[in-house]
């Protein structure tokens, strides 16, 4: 007890854990080091906070992203000083682009040790800032609770929040006389009536050439139902973003088209759009600059109007737009039905064949994590006719997020089958995630598109005008010397695996993997 019997003497590390739990953060993806040992010891005293060890920081941050997308709540990450944070920055970039709530806890040297410039001393604030929406350093043990509450609040804005925890703030003691501090979370509000009326005016005055891009809650089943009725009633084309953070697809659901990644296809898709309405999404632009090509994808003269921004109540805003346009909330939905072709391909295994087989066999309520890059492009369109499921993708262009996203999604939803569609090159960035999947016995089927090349970079060479790829360039774009042995790699990390070289073999392996629990990897060796 504290002086006079008031309060309880505790450590900053214990306050950190208690405040996380009080704010509903009960999962921590971790790769700790010496500076974080007091926090690790506190976790031992608080088993309510589940700890998941990742053998790479990219797995830690990507898994926290996947968890957040599927729950709408932040997980914590535990990272070791500036270098540990740096190793996880690429997937924090993806999380920030997905607008996913993540709370990073980055351990640092004790405050009095920093002036000595020990080997791991870095400017953590500067490293964190580009990939975070909020950054704050804990001052002392008494500042731990308020900083954690502020971090959770910032993450639920939503975004990536990074708190820096000096070792002496973790091991230091304080007398705590009040319960753990809770974040103040504001309820999202719909966009203004004036905005709704202006967007309705644009729709009425343009009977053709109107499109709508949905993201966030507007891309979930309930939001899509409202958007779909408006689109049908008013002749509006409905689109997902190029890279989809989280949507719900399948039979009985509204199925927007996806804006294509290749710039020539994207320009052709949007060439007749006169008004583009954004609902929780930014304006779509080209991923890169190409000689002689525009950066904006919409044609000159197109009006781009934001109906609602991420952080606002997207579904309520869509409902208000429907009311303003006189669209009945009970009007028929433009939903996808059963596929007309239920046959499965046979013979040589190709990317398209895998997409068809997976789309046919996706179980109801599954979660599909798509980092197939070029290999899985056909799956999105086919998934409209699959059993109802959730789909999440790598969102920021930083490859190496598929296995981590699947890991986090499986932790978030342990009763649902997770399917990871994974390009071979990007899988190598965080292959350590397979070990975590084995350790936690996560119910994930990983499909490796084994084409033994960075196919997307071959396409980009053509996009920038390179007609013939020479020896040096091929050495940087191909993965065939030596070829990756995915079955051995997976088994070495504790995951059962097998290889398929034909459509029949792949379909049989995929069905078998869906029928059992636990992680399984299929190397789909493409011709």
ZIDA-V388447 format. One record per residue. RES is the residue in three letters. D_CENTER is the distance of its C-alpha to the mean C-alpha in Angstrom with 1 decimal. Layout:
res->RES d_center->D_CENTER
res->RES d_center->D_CENTER
This chain:
res->UNK d_center->44.4
res->UNK d_center->44.6
res->UNK d_center->47.9
res->UNK d_center->50.0
res->UNK d_center->47.8
res->UNK d_center->45.0
res->UNK d_center->41.4
res->UNK d_center->39.9
res->UNK d_center->39.6
res->UNK d_center->36.2
res->UNK d_center->34.0
res->UNK d_center->31.2
res->UNK d_center->28.9
res->UNK d_center->29.9
res->UNK d_center->29.3
res->UNK d_center->25.8
res->UNK d_center->25.1
res->UNK d_center->27.1
res->UNK d_center->25.4
res->UNK d_center->21.9
res->UNK d_center->23.2
res->UNK d_center->25.1
res->UNK d_center->21.9
res->UNK d_center->20.1
res->UNK d_center->18.0
res->UNK d_center->19.2
res->UNK d_center->16.7
res->UNK d_center->16.8
res->UNK d_center->15.1
res->UNK d_center->17.9
res->UNK d_center->19.7
res->UNK d_center->22.8
res->UNK d_center->26.0
res->UNK d_center->29.4
res->UNK d_center->28.6
res->UNK d_center->26.4
res->UNK d_center->29.0
res->UNK d_center->30.2
res->UNK d_center->26.8
res->UNK d_center->26.6
res->UNK d_center->30.1
res->UNK d_center->29.2
res->UNK d_center->26.4
res->UNK d_center->29.2
res->UNK d_center->31.1
res->UNK d_center->28.3
res->UNK d_center->27.0
res->UNK d_center->25.2
res->UNK d_center->22.3
res->UNK d_center->20.7
res->UNK d_center->20.1
res->UNK d_center->18.0
res->UNK d_center->19.2
res->UNK d_center->17.1
res->UNK d_center->19.4
res->UNK d_center->17.3
res->UNK d_center->15.6
res->UNK d_center->12.7
res->UNK d_center->12.2
res->UNK d_center->12.7
res->UNK d_center->10.2
res->UNK d_center->7.4
res->UNK d_center->8.6
res->UNK d_center->8.9
res->UNK d_center->5.2
res->UNK d_center->5.1
res->UNK d_center->8.5
res->UNK d_center->8.0
res->UNK d_center->6.1
res->UNK d_center->8.9
res->UNK d_center->11.6
res->UNK d_center->11.4
res->UNK d_center->12.9
res->UNK d_center->12.4
res->UNK d_center->12.9
res->UNK d_center->15.1
res->UNK d_center->15.0
res->UNK d_center->18.5
res->UNK d_center->19.1
res->UNK d_center->22.6
res->UNK d_center->24.0
res->UNK d_center->23.0
res->UNK d_center->22.7
res->UNK d_center->20.3
res->UNK d_center->18.1
res->UNK d_center->18.6
res->UNK d_center->17.5
res->UNK d_center->14.0
res->UNK d_center->13.7
res->UNK d_center->11.9
res->UNK d_center->8.6
res->UNK d_center->9.5
res->UNK d_center->9.9
res->UNK d_center->6.5
res->UNK d_center->5.6
res->UNK d_center->8.8
res->UNK d_center->8.3
res->UNK d_center->5.6
res->UNK d_center->8.4
res->UNK d_center->7.0
res->UNK d_center->10.3
res->UNK d_center->10.9
res->UNK d_center->14.6
res->UNK d_center->15.7
res->UNK d_center->19.2
res->UNK d_center->20.8
res->UNK d_center->24.3
res->UNK d_center->27.1
res->UNK d_center->30.8
res->UNK d_center->33.3
res->UNK d_center->34.3
res->UNK d_center->37.8
res->UNK d_center->36.6
res->UNK d_center->34.5
res->UNK d_center->37.7
res->UNK d_center->38.6
res->UNK d_center->35.8
res->UNK d_center->35.0
res->UNK d_center->33.0
res->UNK d_center->29.6
res->UNK d_center->30.3
res->UNK d_center->27.9
res->UNK d_center->27.0
res->UNK d_center->23.8
res->UNK d_center->23.6
res->UNK d_center->23.6
res->UNK d_center->21.0
res->UNK d_center->18.6
res->UNK d_center->19.3
res->UNK d_center->17.6
res->UNK d_center->14.1
res->UNK d_center->14.9
res->UNK d_center->16.0
res->UNK d_center->18.6
res->UNK d_center->20.6
res->UNK d_center->23.7
res->UNK d_center->26.1
res->UNK d_center->27.9
res->UNK d_center->31.6
res->UNK d_center->33.2
res->UNK d_center->33.0
res->UNK d_center->33.8
res->UNK d_center->30.8
res->UNK d_center->28.2
res->UNK d_center->28.0
res->UNK d_center->27.8
res->UNK d_center->25.2
res->UNK d_center->22.9
res->UNK d_center->23.4
res->UNK d_center->22.8
res->UNK d_center->19.5
res->UNK d_center->18.3
res->UNK d_center->19.6
res->UNK d_center->17.9
res->UNK d_center->14.5
res->UNK d_center->15.1
res->UNK d_center->16.2
res->UNK d_center->13.1
res->UNK d_center->11.9
res->UNK d_center->12.1
res->UNK d_center->15.6
res->UNK d_center->17.5
res->UNK d_center->20.9
res->UNK d_center->23.4
res->UNK d_center->25.7
res->UNK d_center->29.0
res->UNK d_center->30.6
res->UNK d_center->33.7
res->UNK d_center->31.7
res->UNK d_center->30.4
res->UNK d_center->33.8
res->UNK d_center->35.8
res->UNK d_center->37.3
res->UNK d_center->37.7
res->UNK d_center->39.4
res->UNK d_center->37.0
res->UNK d_center->38.9
res->UNK d_center->36.2
res->UNK d_center->33.2
res->UNK d_center->29.8
res->UNK d_center->28.6
res->UNK d_center->26.1
res->UNK d_center->23.7
res->UNK d_center->24.9
res->UNK d_center->22.2
res->UNK d_center->23.2
res->UNK d_center->22.9
res->UNK d_center->21.2
res->UNK d_center->24.0
res->UNK d_center->24.3
res->UNK d_center->25.2
res->UNK d_center->28.9
res->UNK d_center->31.5
res->UNK d_center->32.6
res->UNK d_center->29.2
res->UNK d_center->29.2
res->UNK d_center->32.8
res->UNK d_center->32.2
res->UNK d_center->29.4
res->UNK d_center->31.7
res->UNK d_center->34.4
res->UNK d_center->32.5
res->UNK d_center->31.7
res->UNK d_center->35.4
res->UNK d_center->36.8
res->UNK d_center->34.8
res->UNK d_center->35.4
res->UNK d_center->33.7
res->UNK d_center->30.9
res->UNK d_center->28.4
res->UNK d_center->24.7
res->UNK d_center->21.8
res->UNK d_center->18.1
res->UNK d_center->16.0
res->UNK d_center->12.5
res->UNK d_center->11.4
res->UNK d_center->14.1
res->UNK d_center->16.1
res->UNK d_center->13.9
res->UNK d_center->14.5
res->UNK d_center->17.8
res->UNK d_center->20.0
res->UNK d_center->19.0
res->UNK d_center->19.3
res->UNK d_center->22.7
res->UNK d_center->24.0
res->UNK d_center->22.6
res->UNK d_center->24.1
res->UNK d_center->27.5
res->UNK d_center->27.7
res->UNK d_center->26.8
res->UNK d_center->29.4
res->UNK d_center->32.0
res->UNK d_center->31.7
res->UNK d_center->30.9
res->UNK d_center->27.5
res->UNK d_center->25.0
res->UNK d_center->21.6
res->UNK d_center->18.5
res->UNK d_center->14.7
res->UNK d_center->13.2
res->UNK d_center->13.3
res->UNK d_center->9.6
res->UNK d_center->8.3
res->UNK d_center->5.3
res->UNK d_center->7.3
res->UNK d_center->10.9
res->UNK d_center->13.8
res->UNK d_center->16.3
res->UNK d_center->19.5
res->UNK d_center->23.2
res->UNK d_center->24.3
res->UNK d_center->21.3
res->UNK d_center->21.3
res->UNK d_center->19.6
res->UNK d_center->19.0
res->UNK d_center->19.2
res->UNK d_center->16.5
res->UNK d_center->17.8
res->UNK d_center->18.5
res->UNK d_center->17.3
res->UNK d_center->20.9
res->UNK d_center->22.7
res->UNK d_center->25.9
res->UNK d_center->24.3
res->UNK d_center->22.3
res->UNK d_center->25.6
res->UNK d_center->27.5
res->UNK d_center->25.1
res->UNK d_center->25.5
res->UNK d_center->29.0
res->UNK d_center->30.8
res->UNK d_center->28.5
res->UNK d_center->30.7
res->UNK d_center->28.5
res->UNK d_center->24.7
res->UNK d_center->23.3
res->UNK d_center->19.9
res->UNK d_center->18.4
res->UNK d_center->15.5
res->UNK d_center->14.8
res->UNK d_center->16.3
res->UNK d_center->19.0
res->UNK d_center->17.9
res->UNK d_center->19.4
res->UNK d_center->20.0
res->UNK d_center->17.7
res->UNK d_center->20.9
res->UNK d_center->24.6
res->UNK d_center->26.9
res->UNK d_center->30.7
res->UNK d_center->32.2
res->UNK d_center->28.9
res->UNK d_center->27.7
res->UNK d_center->24.5
res->UNK d_center->24.1
res->UNK d_center->23.5
res->UNK d_center->25.6
res->UNK d_center->29.3
res->UNK d_center->31.8
res->UNK d_center->32.9
res->UNK d_center->29.9
res->UNK d_center->29.3
res->UNK d_center->25.7
res->UNK d_center->25.6
res->UNK d_center->22.9
res->UNK d_center->23.5
res->UNK d_center->20.9
res->UNK d_center->18.4
res->UNK d_center->15.2
res->UNK d_center->16.7
res->UNK d_center->19.6
res->UNK d_center->20.3
res->UNK d_center->19.1
res->UNK d_center->20.7
res->UNK d_center->23.9
res->UNK d_center->24.1
res->UNK d_center->23.9
res->UNK d_center->26.5
res->UNK d_center->28.7
res->UNK d_center->28.4
res->UNK d_center->29.5
res->UNK d_center->32.4
res->UNK d_center->33.4
res->UNK d_center->33.5
res->UNK d_center->35.3
res->UNK d_center->32.8
res->UNK d_center->33.6
res->UNK d_center->30.8
res->UNK d_center->32.4
res->UNK d_center->32.6
res->UNK d_center->31.5
res->UNK d_center->27.9
res->UNK d_center->27.1
res->UNK d_center->25.3
res->UNK d_center->24.8
res->UNK d_center->27.4
res->UNK d_center->28.2
res->UNK d_center->28.0
res->UNK d_center->31.4
res->UNK d_center->31.3
res->UNK d_center->30.6
res->UNK d_center->32.0
res->UNK d_center->30.1
res->UNK d_center->30.6
res->UNK d_center->32.9
res->UNK d_center->34.1
res->UNK d_center->32.3
res->UNK d_center->28.5
res->UNK d_center->26.5
res->UNK d_center->23.0
res->UNK d_center->24.0
res->UNK d_center->25.7
res->UNK d_center->22.6
res->UNK d_center->20.7
res->UNK d_center->23.7
res->UNK d_center->24.1
res->UNK d_center->20.6
res->UNK d_center->20.6
res->UNK d_center->24.0
res->UNK d_center->23.2
res->UNK d_center->19.8
res->UNK d_center->20.9
res->UNK d_center->20.7
res->UNK d_center->17.9
res->UNK d_center->15.9
res->UNK d_center->12.1
res->UNK d_center->11.4
res->UNK d_center->8.6
res->UNK d_center->9.8
res->UNK d_center->10.3
res->UNK d_center->14.0
res->UNK d_center->14.2
res->UNK d_center->17.9
res->UNK d_center->18.8
res->UNK d_center->16.7
res->UNK d_center->17.2
res->UNK d_center->19.8
res->UNK d_center->17.7
res->UNK d_center->16.0
res->UNK d_center->19.5
res->UNK d_center->20.9
res->UNK d_center->18.3
res->UNK d_center->20.0
res->UNK d_center->22.9
res->UNK d_center->21.2
res->UNK d_center->21.5
res->UNK d_center->19.2
res->UNK d_center->15.7
res->UNK d_center->12.0
res->UNK d_center->9.7
res->UNK d_center->6.0
res->UNK d_center->5.8
res->UNK d_center->5.4
res->UNK d_center->6.2
res->UNK d_center->8.8
res->UNK d_center->11.1
res->UNK d_center->11.1
res->UNK d_center->11.6
res->UNK d_center->11.4
res->UNK d_center->7.8
res->UNK d_center->8.7
res->UNK d_center->11.0
res->UNK d_center->9.2
res->UNK d_center->6.2
res->UNK d_center->9.3
res->UNK d_center->11.3
res->UNK d_center->9.4
res->UNK d_center->9.3
res->UNK d_center->12.9
res->UNK d_center->13.9
res->UNK d_center->12.8
res->UNK d_center->14.6
res->UNK d_center->17.4
res->UNK d_center->19.5
res->UNK d_center->17.2
res->UNK d_center->17.1
res->UNK d_center->13.9
res->UNK d_center->14.2
res->UNK d_center->12.5
res->UNK d_center->13.7
res->UNK d_center->14.0
res->UNK d_center->16.1
res->UNK d_center->18.7
res->UNK d_center->18.6
res->UNK d_center->15.0
res->UNK d_center->15.3
res->UNK d_center->18.0
res->UNK d_center->15.9
res->UNK d_center->14.8
res->UNK d_center->17.0
res->UNK d_center->18.1
res->UNK d_center->15.3
res->UNK d_center->17.7
res->UNK d_center->20.2
res->UNK d_center->18.1
res->UNK d_center->17.5
res->UNK d_center->21.3
res->UNK d_center->22.2
res->UNK d_center->20.3
res->UNK d_center->21.3
res->UNK d_center->17.9
res->UNK d_center->18.3
res->UNK d_center->16.2
res->UNK d_center->17.7
res->UNK d_center->16.5
res->UNK d_center->18.0
res->UNK d_center->18.7
res->UNK d_center->19.9
res->UNK d_center->22.7
res->UNK d_center->24.2
res->UNK d_center->25.0
res->UNK d_center->24.1
res->UNK d_center->21.5
res->UNK d_center->22.2
res->UNK d_center->20.1
res->UNK d_center->22.3
res->UNK d_center->25.4
res->UNK d_center->24.4
res->UNK d_center->23.8
res->UNK d_center->27.3
res->UNK d_center->28.7
res->UNK d_center->27.0
res->UNK d_center->28.7
res->UNK d_center->32.0
res->UNK d_center->32.5
res->UNK d_center->34.7
res->UNK d_center->35.3
res->UNK d_center->33.2
res->UNK d_center->35.5
res->UNK d_center->35.7
res->UNK d_center->34.0
res->UNK d_center->31.0
res->UNK d_center->30.7
res->UNK d_center->30.7
res->UNK d_center->27.5
res->UNK d_center->25.8
res->UNK d_center->26.9
res->UNK d_center->26.1
res->UNK d_center->29.3
res->UNK d_center->31.6
res->UNK d_center->31.1
res->UNK d_center->28.9
res->UNK d_center->26.1
res->UNK d_center->27.3
res->UNK d_center->24.1
res->UNK d_center->26.2
res->UNK d_center->27.9
res->UNK d_center->24.7
res->UNK d_center->23.1
res->UNK d_center->26.4
res->UNK d_center->26.9
res->UNK d_center->23.7
res->UNK d_center->24.9
res->UNK d_center->23.1
res->UNK d_center->25.4
res->UNK d_center->25.1
res->UNK d_center->27.2
res->UNK d_center->27.5
res->UNK d_center->28.1
res->UNK d_center->30.1
res->UNK d_center->31.0
res->UNK d_center->29.5
res->UNK d_center->31.6
res->UNK d_center->30.5
res->UNK d_center->26.8
res->UNK d_center->27.3
res->UNK d_center->29.3
res->UNK d_center->26.9
res->UNK d_center->23.9
res->UNK d_center->26.0
res->UNK d_center->27.3
res->UNK d_center->23.8
res->UNK d_center->22.8
res->UNK d_center->26.1
res->UNK d_center->25.6
res->UNK d_center->23.5
res->UNK d_center->21.9
res->UNK d_center->20.0
res->UNK d_center->21.4
res->UNK d_center->20.8
res->UNK d_center->22.4
res->UNK d_center->23.3
res->UNK d_center->23.8
res->UNK d_center->26.4
res->UNK d_center->26.7
res->UNK d_center->30.2
